[in-house]
Amino acid sequence: MEAADLTRVRYEKRGRVAHVTLDRPDRANAMDLRMHEELAFVWDDFDSDDELWLAVLTGAGQRAFSAGQDLKELAASIEEGSNAPSTFGSRGKPGWPRLTERFDLAKPVVARVNGAAFGGGFELALACDVIVAADTATFALTEAKLGLTAGAGGVFRLTRQAPYRVALGHLISGRPMTADRAYELGLVNEVVPAADLDSAVDAWVADILGCAPLAVRAVKQAAAAAATMPLQQAFQTRFPWEERRMHSEDADEGPRAFVEKRPPRWQGR
């Protein structure tokens, strides 16, 4: 697959930033199998492109970030008898590994949530590192209402990122939450009026790009890995991106720039 083959996703490179847009606004940016295949290409390219330090993920239009799985496609496959039973994860399915399972992706991803993030859309946002939401955004994991489970990590991530009882309540009821409620629970970094969403995302992007890219990746990797480690083990663990950072030119550039009272010139090496 090449960038010219993309029909469900818009993928733009602007300087150090990859802009990834789920592009099915007429279907509330629901993710069908073709979209998952395209997203796999996009995340592979983003991860391998040394010129890209950060990604912004959003949905086209104002209605939805993503309504999650394309249920019309799912229902059609059930009628055809071609739908196999599925459970947690996407191994063996188109687009594997999806963003929700790219545990080794060290580059940060910012979610720009401009509307409804339901089902797999919410799971996609939960897999990002920073979430900036419009005050009109809503979040829900509605799978149980459909006889399904939040198999793209919602069951696991929501119960880790929000208080357990609150998270479980949303998972077993399918109840939605507002952007403000998501912020109260610590699921969202910032909530702003819809008209200010782009400027708020740009501010986060600028702040992250102002930091050394290897330091950002080292922090992300170590924080994710250490979240389930005893503290003593975390201190004793050697993290690959931290090894790269500590021996990098950027590790010297930061202190020098501070002393010389100038902006640092990060090289990512």
N, C-alpha and C positions, 0 to 999 in steps of 0.2 A: 504494500500500500504506500502511496505517496500523498503529500499534502493536497495535490490537485484532485485526489479521489474522495475527499471528505464531502459528505452531503448532509450529515447530521450534526457536525461540530465545526465551529469556526475556530481557527488556530492562527493567531497573529503573534509575531515577534516584534516587540518594540524595545530596542536597546537590550537591557538585561532582563526584561520582563516578558514572559509568555502569557498571552491572554487567551483563555480557553472558554468558549461559549457554547453551551448546549443549545442547539439551534433547531428546535421543533416547536416554535411558539404556538402553532395551531393545535398541538397536542399537549400543551402545558409542559413542554420540554421533557415529556415522558421518554424513558430510555428503552429503546428496543434493542434487539441483538446487533443490528448494524451499528447503532451508536456505541455500544460497548466495544465493538471491533475498532471503530475509529478512535475511541478514547485510548485504547491500548497503544495504538500507533502514536498518538499525541504524547502520552506519558513516557513512552520509550524515547521519543525524540527529545522531549524536554530534559529528561534525566541525562541523556548522553551529550547534549549540547553545552559545551563549557562556557559559551557566551551567555547562557541564560542562568540567572541566579535565583529567580523567583517566578511563581505562576499566580495568576488571578483567575479563579473559576467562577463563572456566573451562568445565568440562563437568559435566553433572548426574550425581549419583550418585558412587560411590567407585571404580567399575571403570575408567573411562577419562576422560581429557581429551577425546580423540577418536581413533577408530580410522582416521580419514582418509576417503577416498572411499567412498561406499556401493557396494560391489562387486556387490551383488545388483541394484541399479538398472543398473549398467554392463553386467552380463551379460545382463540382460533386453533392453537396447537393442541389444546385439550380436545376440541371437537374432532380434529384430524387424527387423534390418537398418537401424536408425535411428541407429546410432552412427557418427559421422564420425571419421576419423583426427584425433588431436590431438597437440600438442606443448607446448612451454613456454608458460606464461601462460594467462590466462582470457579474453582478448579474444574477443568474439563468443559467449561462453557466458553462461548465467544467472549473475547476481551480479557481473558485471564492473563496475568493478575490485574484485577481492577484496582482503582485507586484505594479502595477500602482494604485491600490486602497487600499494598506495596509498602511493606513494613521497613524496607531498606531505603526508601526514597528520603534522602537527607535534605534536599532542597525544599524550602518552605512553600506552602500553597495557601493563599488567602481566598476565602470564600466570600463572594459578593452576593448576598442573598437579597434578591429584589422582589420576592413574592412568596408564594407557597413552597415550602420544602417538605414534601410528604413522602412517607415510605423511603424508597431508595434515595430520594432527593435529600432527605434529612440525614440518612446514613452517609451520603457523599459529603455533606457539609461537616458532619462529625469527624470525618477522616482528614479534614483540612486542619491547618495549624492556627489560623486566625479566622474568625468569622465576624464580618461586618454586615449588619442587617438593616434594612429599611424598617421604619416603625410600622409599616403595613405588612411585614412578613409574618408568616405563621409556620409553625413546625408541628409535625405529627408523625408517629409511627403507627399506621392504621392496619398493618398486616393481619393482626388477630381478627379483625372484622371480616377479613376475606378468607379465613381458614389457613392463613399463612403465618410465618414468623419473620421477623426483621433479620433475615439471613445474611445481609451484607454488613453485619457488624453492629446493627442497632441494639440488639439484645446485650451485646458485650460493652459497647462504648457508652451507651446512655447510662448504664448502671455504674460505670466508672467515672463518668464526667459530671454526673448529677447525684444528689443524695439517693441512696438505693431505693428507699420506699417511694419517693417521688417518681423516680425513673420507672420502677416496676408498675406503679399506678398508670402511668401513661402507656406503657407497653401492653398491659392486659385490658385496657379500656379503649385504646385508640384515640383518647382525648387529645385535641390540639392544644398548643400553647402559643401565646402571643410572643412577639419579639421581646417585649419588655420582661415577660416572665422568663424567657430563655436567658436574658441578661441577668436577672435576679439569681438564677440557678448557676450562673457561671458558665453557661454553654456558649454564650456569645460575647465577643470582646467589646463591641460597641453597637449601639442602636441610634440611628439618626433619621431625621425626616427623609422621605424618599428623594426629595430634590437635592439633598446633600450627600447622597450615597456615594457618588463618584468621587467627590472631593475627600470624603472620609477614607475611602479605599486608597486613593492616591497618597494620603498622608501616611497610612500604614506602610505602603510600598516604599515611600521615600525614607521612612525611619529604618525599615529593614535593610534597604540598600545602603544606608549610611553606616551599617555595621559590616565588619569583615565577613565575606561570604563563608570562609572556612570556619570561622567562629560560630556563625549561625548554624551551620550544618552540624558542627560538633555538639552544640547545645541541644539541638533537636534530637540527635541520635542518642546522646547520653540521657537526656530527660525521659525519652520514651522507654529506653531499656531499663533504666533505674527505677521506674515507677513500680515495678513488681519485685525489686530486689531489696534485701535487708540493707540498711544504710552502710554498714561496714563493707559489705560485698561491693556496693556501688563505688566506694572510694578505692577499692583494690582492683577494679575492672579496668582494662585498657580498651578504650573505645577507638575504632579505626579512624573516624574523622577527627577525634581529638589528637591522635598521633600525628595526623597530617597537619593539623593546625599548629601544634606546638613546635614543629620543625619548619614552619613556613616563613616566607619573607614577610607576609602580612603581620605575623606575630611580632616582628621587629618594627614594622612600619608604624603601627599604632602608637607606641610610646614615643617614637621619634617625632611623629607629627604633633603629638601633644606638647612636647618640649619646644618644638619649633613654632608652635602656635599657628598651625596650618591645617587644612583638611587632609585627612589621610588619603593616599592614593592606593586603593585596594587592587591587587592583581589576581587574587584567588589562587595564589601559589606561595 
